[in-house]
Amino acid sequence: MADTTILVEHVSVVFDAGDGAVHALDDVHFDVKRGEFFSIVGPSGCGKTTLLRAIAGLLIPSRGQIRVNGSSVVGPTPNVGIVFQNPVLMAWRTVLDNVLLQAEVRRLNLREYKSRAGQLLKVVGLEGFEAKYPYQLSGGMQQRASICRALIHDPPLLLMDEPFGALDALTRERMNLELLRIWQASRKSVIFITHSIPEAVFLSDRVAVMSPRPGHIQEIVPIHLPAPRTMETMEIPEFTKAVAYIRRSLLAST
C-alpha cells in the first residue's frame, strides 16, 4: 500500500434524476501506483467523468470509498491538480495571472510562486507569453497554460478529463509529447481520461477499460512500450497490438 496513491474500493454512484435513479457507476475497484500514468477509456456516458469527480472529492460515492495517499476522500481533495477538456482560462487575466490563480486561492506566497510559474511556463514552451491574454493564444497554448495552473502548487496527483479532445490531430500529438515530458520530469501520479485508444496506449503505464453505464472496470491492460516514447512509437508492432487488444475489449463490452 505504501506505493499506492489512489485506491478506489467498490465504488458505486447513483444519481436521483427526479423521474428515477440513474446508476452511473457500479462496483468500481482499482488502484493507481505512485508515479504511474493510468488512463481510462470507455464509451460515452459510461461514468468516466463521474469517477474522476469522485476521486477529486467533488462528489461522494453512494457506496464504497476512495483513498488518496491513504486518507479517505470525504470532500475536495487539496493536493490534486485538475485539467479539464476546455482550458477554462479567465479572459481578463494574463497567462501568468491565470497560472497563479491556484496559488492565490490557496493563499500561498505569490512572490515565491511567481518564480515557479515562470519555470513551468518555460517547461511547456510559453516563456515570453506571460503577459498575453487567452485570446492571444492558440488552443494548444491555452491548454498548456491550464496544465501549468494545475501544477503550480506541486500536487502529487494530476487528474485530466479529456484535456486534448478539442484540439486538432497535429496539436494533440504535440500535446501528448509535451505531457509525457512533463510527467517524466515530475513523476506525478496521473489519471487520464480519453476517448482515444491510441492516445491512452501511447501515454500510459496501464489502461483501464470501462463498460457502458453503469460503468465498471472491465479490464486493466498493462502497456509495455520502449522508452522514451516518440511519434515513431506508434508505428511499432507492440503499439498496434495494444491498440487492437483494447479496441476488442471495448467492443466486447458494448
N, C-alpha and C positions, 0 to 999 in steps of 0.2 A: 504493500500500500504506500510505502514511502515514495515510490516513483510515480504514483498516480495523482494527476492534477484534478481530473474530473471523474466522478463516479455517479452514473445515473442508474438508480436502483428501482426497477419495476415501476416506471413512471407511467401513469395514465392521466389524460386530461379530457374532461367532459365539460362542454360549454352549454349553458342554458340559452337557447336561441329564441325563447319566447313561445314558439309553436312546437317545441320539443327539444330534447337534448341532442347535441352534436358531439359524437365521440371522436375527438381529434387524434389522440394517441392512446395506444393500448400496450401496456406492459413493456415499455422500452427499457432495455438494460444494456449498458456498455460502459467502458472506461476509456479514458484518454491519458496516456502516459506523459510525464513531464518532458517538455521539449518536442512533443510529437505533432506532426501535421496530419490532422484527422479530417477527412472530408465526408460529407453526407450527400448522397444523391437519391432521388426518388421522384415519382410522378407529381404533377401539380396537385396541390390540395392534400398532400399526404401528412402534413403536420411538421415539416422541416422547420419553418419559421417559428411555429409554436414551441417546438423543442428548444430552439435557440433562446427564445424569450424566457423559457423556464430556467435554463441554465444561467442566464443573466439575472435571474431573480425578479423579472418583470411580471411574472405570473406564477402562482403557486399551483403545483400539480394537484389533481383530485385525489390521486393515490400515489404511493411511492415517495421517494425522496432523492434529492440531488446533493452531492457533496463536492465542494470546490476546495482544494487544499486541506481536506479533512474536516471542514466545517460545513454543517448543513445550511443549505440556501433557504432562507426564510424571508428574504427581501432583496432589493437591488444589491448586486454583488459589487463591492467597492473596487477591488483590484482586477478590473477587467476592461479591455478596450473593445468597442463595438464599431464595426464598419458596415454600413447599410448598402443596398443596391444603388441608391442615389447618394451623392456626396453630402447633401444636406448642409451646405456651407451657408453662412449668413451673408447675404448680399451686401450689407452695409459695413462689413468688417473686411480688413485686408487679409491676405493669406496668412501672415504671421499672427494676426489677432484671432483668426479662426482656429489656428493650431493651438493657441494659448487658452482657448475657451475652457478646456478641461482644467487647466491649472487655476484659472480664475474661480470656477465653480467650486473647486476643492480647496480654495483659499491657500494655495501654495505660493512660495516666494517667486514672484514674477520675474525679478531680476535674474535669479538662478535659472528659471525655466525658459527665459528668452534665449539663453545660450544653448540649451538643449534643443529648443525648437529650431534654431538656426542649423544645428548639426543634423537634425532629422531631415530638414528641407534639402540640405546638401546631399544627404544619402540618396534621396529619391529624385535628385536632379532638378530641384526647384530653387536652388541658390540663385539669387538675383530677382526672384519673383515675390519676395517678402511683402513688398508694398503694393502689389497688384490686388485687384478685386476679382471675385469669382468670375464675373462676366468676361474678364480679360484672359481667362484660361480655357484650354480645351477640356473636353470631358475627362480624358485620361489624367490631365494635370490636376483637375479638381479632385479626382478620386485619390491621387497620390497625397494631396493636402489632407484629405479626410483620414487617410491611413496615419499620417503624422499626428493628427489630432488624437487618434485612438492610442497612439504610442507615447504621447508626451509625458504621461505620469508613470511610464515604465511598468505597465501591468504584466504579470506573469502569464496571463491568458488573453488571447485575442479571438473574438467571435466575429465571423464575417458572413453576412447573409447575401449571397449572390452579388458581391461587390462589383463585378465586371460585366454583369448581364446586359447593361445598356450600352456597352461600348462596341465599336466596330471590331471585326475579327483581328485586324493587324494590331490595333491598340490593345486589345485584350491579350494577345500573345505577349506583347511587350510588358504589360502589367503583371502577367504571370511570372515572367522572368524577374521583374522588379520585386515582386512579393517573395519569391524564392530567395533572392539576395538578402532582403531584409530579415527573413526568417533564419537563414543560415548565420547571419551576423548576430542575432539576438537569442536564437533557440528558445523562443517562447512556445508555449503550447497553443495550437491554433485549431479551432473548429471552423470549417469552411463549407458553406452550403452552396451547391451549384446544380444546375440542370445539365451541365456539360460533362459527359463521362470522360472524354479526353482530357479536359481541364483537371478533373478530380484525379485521374491517374497520373498526370504529369506532375502535380504538386505534392501528392500525398505519400505518407508512410502507410496509411491504411484508408480504405474507403468503405463506409457503411452504406448498404443498400436498404432503402425503406420501402415498405409495401404501400399500396393505396390506403386511403383512410378507412378505418382508424389505423394510423401509421404505427408500425412496429419495425424493429430491425430484423430484416430477413436474413442478412448475411453481412459479415465483415471480411473484406478481402485485403490481405496484405499485398503491398506493391513493392516488387523487387526490381529496381532500375538502377543502373550505374550512376554514380555522382562524379562531377557535377552534371546536373541536367541542363540541356540546351535544346534549342528547337530541333536539332538533329535527333534528339532522344525519341521524338515522335515517329521516327522512321525505322526504329529498330524492331525486330520481331517480338521482343518481350513487351513492348508498349502496345503493339497491335493486339497481342493475345490478351493482355489485361483488359483493354477496352472491350474486346469482343466478349470476354467472360462476364464482365459486369453488365453489358447490354443484354446478354441472355438471361442473367439473373433478374434484371428489371422486367424483361418481357414475361418471364415466368410468373412474376408476382401480380401481373395485371390481368 
